[in-house]
Amino acid sequence: MLTIGGDIITERSVIDGEVVTEVTSVAGEIAFGGVEAYRGEYTFTPSSQTQTIEIAGKMARENITINPVPSNYGLITWNGSTITVS
């Protein structure tokens, strides 16, 4: 079943009279059965800090991309007497 009302489009899959999936699109964002859409960035670059993408319980509209470590990246460490670049 497809229902259109203004900018809201709802599509339902029904098997044996029971709704098994429901997809709602609002202004280009999609939610399944009331699941909130992820609205953050989709491309990330590694860093020395842990990065957490707050996506738990949400639905993404595309794949999340983790960029490679930049080719000019060098980790500099100091142990108190020696500088090391790796």
N, C-alpha and C positions, 0 to 999 in steps of 0.2 A: 504494500500500500504506500502511495506517495502523496503527501499532503503539502501544499504550498500556501504560505500565508505571509505576504510582505517579503521580508528578507529571510524568513525562516522556512527551511525545507526539512520535512521529516519523512524518512523512509522506513517502513517496518517490514520484516520478513515474518510471515505467519505460516506455521505448520500445524495442521489439525486444529485450527481455530485458536492457537496459542501464539502470542508474539514471542519470537525467539531472539530477534535482534532489532534494535532501533537505532537509526542514525539520524542525527539532527545537524544541519549545517546552518550557521548563523554568520552572515557577512564573511563567508569564506573559511570559517573555522568549523571544525567537525567535532562533535562529541557523541560518544556511544552511551546510550542509556543513562545520561546525566553525568558522565565522567567529565571532569574539567579539562579543558584544553591547555596544553603547555604553551606559554606565551614568551618564553625566553629566547636566548640566542641558540643557534644550531651549529655554530662553528667555534672551536676552541683551540688554543695553542698551549702546549705543555709549559709548565713553569716549575719552579723549585718548590712551590706550595701545593698541597693537595687541593684539588678542585672538585666540588660536589655540585652536580647539576640537579637542582630541585625538581625532579620529575615524578617522584613517587605518587602513585594514584592519579596521574594525569596521562593524557594521550597526546603524543607528538604528531604533527602533520607531515614531518619528513624525518629522515635519518639525521642523527647527530654526528658531526664530523670532528675528529680530533686531528689537527694538523701535525705533521712531523716536527721533530725538534729542528729549529732553524740551522742551516748549514754553517753559519758563522758563530754558533753557540760554543762556548768553552766554559767549563766549570772551573772556577778558581777557588782553591782551598788554602787555608793557612793553618798550620799546626803549632804555631808559636815560634818556629825557627825556619820553616821552609814553605815557599809558595809553590803550589802545584797547579798546573793547567792540564785539564784532561778533557 
